[in-house]
């Protein structure tokens, strides 16, 4: 059997999604230029996070290669069949429903953007279904496990007191780990008892702290942070001995170590505390809209995953309390 004919590869611009616009003088196809414009739009106009942009750029690069292999070099040439064939190729890769859904959402957003920009006349994704993502309640800690994790921090040393404060703040507010490590001192208001968070899409939200977290942050600011900083200066709330902001990776390792020391056998991450925060709120009858605001979810459907908690609680109450359950 002879070798299959070599397919034409899609040229990849060196800086997809950069705010520096690419021009046709660089010898790039209309498709590549359109993708670059779309990613610029996501950065500048929608303010998406760098990690999200990176994922979308990879998704669009794969779609561009798929189209180039079929000699499609302009967005106007793409049709519904091209999109469906791409989705079929994703199915063959055994990707998770969530990953497939993200890729479809990315492509759908791309053509919607081009339609708004009048670069195409018809949306090839108009009648394409998005893969359904099964709703599963994320892993979370029980309240007693949270206490075990907090007690595992060594409060005798500055780093231990810092780690304790980060855990207390994370559980009290449900922040994303990126929001926690990027939190600046001036965004913490201990008089009111809240933090002002810059979330996804550069959207600000105010989240209450609670008394234990407020006390932990105050103690950290007064006695621990000056020791860690020494003569250095930083706007970051949580810092290392080098005066640098704490990183996501470092905090992830800290939580893993403390969980092991606490005897918690389940796999946990910073996100586990975020889910614990939301789960415990719903278990104690917090309304879903308030939880959505505190978590910084742009869509209530994202928060609705926690309704399973309320449903389970109601079933338990019915089975244990109703005379004919």
C-alpha positions as CSV (number, residue, x, y, z in Angstrom):
1,X,0.0,0.0,0.0
2,X,1.5,3.3,-1.0
3,X,1.9,6.3,1.2
4,X,-1.2,8.6,1.4
5,X,-0.8,11.9,-0.3
6,X,0.7,14.5,1.9
7,X,-2.0,16.8,3.3
8,X,-1.5,20.6,3.3
9,X,-0.9,21.8,6.8
10,X,-2.5,25.0,8.1
11,X,0.1,27.7,8.7
12,X,0.3,28.6,12.3
13,X,1.0,32.2,13.1
14,X,3.7,32.8,15.7
15,X,1.5,34.7,18.1
16,X,-2.1,33.7,17.8
17,X,-4.2,35.7,20.1
18,X,-1.7,38.5,20.6
19,X,-3.0,42.1,20.4
20,X,-0.5,42.7,17.5
21,X,-2.6,42.2,14.4
22,X,-1.4,39.9,11.7
23,X,-1.6,41.1,8.1
24,X,-2.0,39.4,4.8
25,X,1.5,40.5,3.8
26,X,2.8,37.8,6.1
27,X,1.5,35.2,3.6
28,X,-1.1,33.8,6.0
29,X,-4.5,32.4,4.9
30,X,-7.8,34.2,5.5
31,X,-8.7,31.4,7.9
32,X,-5.5,32.0,10.0
33,X,-6.1,35.7,10.0
34,X,-9.7,35.3,11.1
35,X,-8.6,33.0,14.0
36,X,-6.0,35.5,15.1
37,X,-8.7,38.2,15.1
38,X,-11.1,36.0,17.1
39,X,-8.5,35.3,19.8
40,X,-7.6,39.0,20.0
41,X,-11.3,39.7,20.5
42,X,-11.4,37.1,23.4
43,X,-8.4,38.8,25.0
44,X,-9.2,42.5,24.5
45,X,-13.0,42.6,24.4
46,X,-14.0,39.7,26.6
47,X,-11.0,39.7,28.9
48,X,-10.6,35.9,29.1
49,X,-7.9,34.5,31.3
50,X,-4.6,33.4,29.7
51,X,-5.1,29.7,30.4
52,X,-8.5,29.9,28.7
53,X,-7.0,31.7,25.7
54,X,-4.3,29.0,25.5
55,X,-6.9,26.3,25.4
56,X,-9.0,28.1,22.8
57,X,-5.9,28.7,20.6
58,X,-5.1,25.0,20.7
59,X,-8.8,24.2,19.8
60,X,-8.8,26.6,16.9
61,X,-5.4,25.3,15.7
62,X,-6.8,21.8,15.5
63,X,-9.9,23.0,13.7
64,X,-7.8,25.0,11.3
65,X,-5.7,21.9,10.4
66,X,-8.9,19.9,9.9
67,X,-10.2,22.5,7.4
68,X,-6.8,22.9,5.6
69,X,-6.7,19.2,5.0
70,X,-9.9,19.6,3.1
71,X,-8.5,22.6,1.2
72,X,-10.6,25.1,3.1
73,X,-8.5,28.3,3.6
74,X,-11.3,30.9,4.2
75,X,-14.0,30.9,6.9
76,X,-16.6,31.6,4.2
77,X,-15.8,28.2,2.6
78,X,-16.5,26.2,5.8
79,X,-19.9,24.6,6.0
80,X,-21.9,22.4,8.4
81,X,-20.5,19.2,6.9
82,X,-16.9,20.4,7.7
83,X,-18.0,21.0,11.3
84,X,-19.7,17.7,11.7
85,X,-16.7,15.8,10.3
86,X,-14.5,17.6,12.8
87,X,-16.8,16.5,15.6
88,X,-16.7,13.0,14.3
89,X,-12.9,13.1,14.5
90,X,-13.1,14.2,18.1
91,X,-15.3,11.2,18.9
92,X,-12.7,8.9,17.5
93,X,-10.1,10.5,19.8
94,X,-12.0,9.3,22.9
95,X,-12.1,12.8,24.4
96,X,-14.2,13.4,27.4
97,X,-17.7,15.0,26.8
98,X,-16.5,18.2,28.6
99,X,-13.5,18.6,26.3
100,X,-15.6,18.0,23.2
101,X,-18.2,20.5,24.5
102,X,-15.4,23.1,25.0
103,X,-14.1,22.6,21.5
104,X,-17.6,22.9,20.0
105,X,-18.2,26.1,22.1
106,X,-15.0,27.6,20.9
107,X,-15.8,26.9,17.2
108,X,-19.4,28.1,17.7
109,X,-18.0,31.4,19.2
110,X,-15.6,31.8,16.3
111,X,-18.3,31.7,13.6
112,X,-20.6,33.8,15.7
113,X,-17.9,36.4,16.0
114,X,-17.3,36.3,12.2
115,X,-21.0,36.7,11.6
116,X,-21.1,39.8,13.8
117,X,-18.1,41.2,12.0
118,X,-19.9,40.4,8.6
119,X,-16.9,38.3,7.5
120,X,-19.3,35.4,6.7
121,X,-23.0,35.3,5.6
122,X,-24.1,32.1,7.3
123,X,-23.1,30.3,10.5
124,X,-22.2,26.6,9.8
125,X,-22.7,25.8,13.4
126,X,-26.3,27.0,13.5
127,X,-27.8,23.5,13.5
128,X,-25.0,21.6,15.2
129,X,-25.7,20.2,18.7
130,X,-23.3,20.7,21.5
131,X,-22.3,17.5,23.3
132,X,-24.1,17.1,26.6
133,X,-21.8,17.2,29.6
134,X,-23.0,15.0,32.4
135,X,-23.5,16.9,35.6
136,X,-21.5,15.4,38.5
137,X,-21.1,16.9,41.9
138,X,-17.4,17.7,42.4
139,X,-15.5,16.1,45.3
140,X,-15.7,18.1,48.4
141,X,-14.6,17.8,52.1
142,X,-16.8,17.3,55.0
143,X,-16.7,20.1,57.6
144,X,-14.7,17.9,60.0
145,X,-12.2,17.2,57.2
146,X,-11.8,21.0,56.6
147,X,-11.0,21.3,60.4
148,X,-8.4,18.5,60.1
149,X,-6.8,20.2,57.1
150,X,-6.6,23.6,58.9
151,X,-5.1,21.9,62.1
152,X,-2.4,20.3,59.9
153,X,-0.7,23.7,59.3
154,X,2.3,24.3,61.6
155,X,1.4,27.6,63.2
156,X,4.8,27.8,64.9
157,X,6.6,29.0,61.8
158,X,5.7,31.9,59.5
159,X,5.1,29.7,56.4
160,X,2.7,27.5,58.4
161,X,0.8,30.5,59.6
162,X,0.6,31.8,56.0
163,X,-0.6,28.4,54.7
164,X,-3.2,28.3,57.4
165,X,-4.5,31.8,56.4
166,X,-4.6,30.8,52.8
167,X,-6.7,27.7,53.6
168,X,-9.0,29.7,55.9
169,X,-9.5,32.4,53.3
170,X,-10.1,29.9,50.5
171,X,-12.7,27.9,52.4
172,X,-14.4,31.1,53.7
173,X,-14.7,32.7,50.2
174,X,-14.7,29.9,47.6
175,X,-12.1,31.8,45.5
176,X,-10.5,30.1,42.6
177,X,-6.9,29.3,43.3
178,X,-5.7,31.9,40.7
179,X,-7.8,34.5,42.4
180,X,-6.3,33.6,45.8
181,X,-2.7,33.8,44.7
182,X,-3.3,37.0,42.7
183,X,-5.1,38.7,45.6
184,X,-3.5,42.1,46.6
185,X,-3.4,43.6,50.0
186,X,-5.5,46.6,49.1
187,X,-8.3,44.4,48.0
188,X,-8.9,43.1,51.5
189,X,-11.2,45.2,53.7
190,X,-11.0,43.9,57.2
191,X,-13.3,46.7,58.6
192,X,-16.2,45.5,56.5
193,X,-15.0,41.9,56.4
194,X,-14.8,41.3,52.6
195,X,-12.5,40.8,49.7
196,X,-12.8,42.4,46.3
197,X,-11.9,39.8,43.7
198,X,-10.9,40.2,40.1
199,X,-12.4,37.1,38.5
200,X,-12.8,35.6,35.0
201,X,-13.4,38.1,32.3
202,X,-11.9,40.9,34.4
203,X,-15.1,41.0,36.4
204,X,-15.0,42.3,40.0
205,X,-17.1,40.8,42.8
206,X,-17.3,41.3,46.5
207,X,-17.2,38.2,48.8
208,X,-17.7,38.3,52.6
209,X,-14.9,36.9,54.7
210,X,-16.4,35.7,58.0
211,X,-14.9,36.2,61.4
212,X,-12.4,33.3,61.5
213,X,-10.9,34.2,58.1
214,X,-10.8,37.9,59.0
215,X,-8.9,37.2,62.2
216,X,-6.5,34.9,60.4
217,X,-5.8,37.5,57.7
218,X,-5.3,40.3,60.3
219,X,-2.9,38.2,62.3
220,X,-1.0,37.2,59.1
221,X,-0.8,40.9,58.0
222,X,0.4,42.2,61.3
223,X,2.9,39.5,62.4
224,X,3.7,37.0,59.6
225,X,3.8,38.8,56.2
226,X,6.5,41.4,57.4
227,X,8.7,38.5,58.4
228,X,8.3,36.8,55.1
229,X,8.9,40.0,53.1
230,X,11.9,41.3,55.2
231,X,13.1,44.4,53.4
232,X,11.3,43.6,50.2
233,X,8.1,45.1,48.9
234,X,5.1,43.4,47.2
235,X,1.5,44.2,46.5
236,X,0.6,40.5,46.8
237,X,-1.2,39.4,49.9
238,X,0.4,36.0,50.1
239,X,4.2,35.9,49.6
240,X,7.2,33.6,50.0
241,X,10.5,34.1,51.9
242,X,11.9,35.6,48.6
243,X,9.3,38.3,48.6
244,X,7.6,36.8,45.6
245,X,3.8,36.1,45.3
246,X,2.7,32.5,46.0
247,X,2.2,30.5,42.9
248,X,-0.7,28.2,42.0
249,X,1.7,25.2,41.7
250,X,3.3,25.9,45.1
251,X,0.0,26.2,46.9
252,X,-1.3,23.0,45.2
253,X,1.8,21.2,46.7
254,X,1.1,22.7,50.1
255,X,-2.5,21.4,50.2
256,X,-1.3,18.0,49.1
257,X,1.2,17.9,51.9
258,X,-1.2,19.1,54.5
259,X,-3.9,16.7,53.5
260,X,-1.4,13.8,53.8
261,X,-0.3,15.1,57.2
262,X,-3.9,15.4,58.3
263,X,-4.7,11.8,57.3
264,X,-7.1,12.8,54.6
265,X,-7.0,9.9,52.1
266,X,-9.1,11.4,49.3
267,X,-7.4,13.3,46.4
268,X,-7.9,17.0,47.1
269,X,-6.7,20.2,45.4
270,X,-7.4,24.0,46.0
271,X,-10.5,23.6,43.9
272,X,-11.8,21.0,46.4
273,X,-12.1,23.7,49.0
274,X,-14.0,25.9,46.5
275,X,-16.5,23.1,46.0
276,X,-16.6,22.5,49.8
277,X,-17.5,26.2,50.3
278,X,-20.4,26.0,47.8
279,X,-21.6,22.6,49.0
280,X,-21.7,23.6,52.6
281,X,-23.6,26.8,51.8
282,X,-26.3,24.9,49.9
283,X,-26.5,22.3,52.6
284,X,-27.3,25.1,55.0
285,X,-30.1,26.5,52.8
286,X,-28.2,29.3,51.0
287,X,-30.1,30.3,47.8
288,X,-28.5,29.4,44.5
289,X,-28.4,33.0,43.3
290,X,-26.3,34.1,46.2
291,X,-23.9,31.2,45.8
292,X,-23.6,32.1,42.1
293,X,-22.6,35.7,43.0
294,X,-20.0,34.6,45.5
295,X,-18.5,31.9,43.2
296,X,-18.3,34.4,40.3
297,X,-20.3,32.2,37.9
298,X,-21.5,34.2,34.9
299,X,-24.3,31.7,34.2
300,X,-26.6,30.2,36.9
301,X,-26.5,26.9,35.0
302,X,-22.9,26.5,36.2
303,X,-24.0,26.8,39.8
304,X,-27.0,24.5,39.4
305,X,-24.7,21.5,39.8
306,X,-25.0,22.2,43.6
307,X,-28.8,21.7,43.5
308,X,-28.0,18.0,43.8
309,X,-26.8,18.7,47.3
310,X,-30.1,20.2,48.3
311,X,-32.0,17.4,46.6
312,X,-30.0,14.7,48.5
313,X,-30.6,16.6,51.8
314,X,-34.3,16.7,51.2
315,X,-34.4,13.0,50.3
316,X,-32.5,12.2,53.5
317,X,-34.9,14.4,55.6
318,X,-37.9,12.7,54.0
319,X,-36.6,9.2,54.5
320,X,-35.7,9.8,58.2
321,X,-38.5,12.1,59.3
322,X,-41.6,11.3,57.4
323,X,-43.9,8.6,59.0
324,X,-44.6,7.0,55.6
325,X,-41.2,7.4,54.0
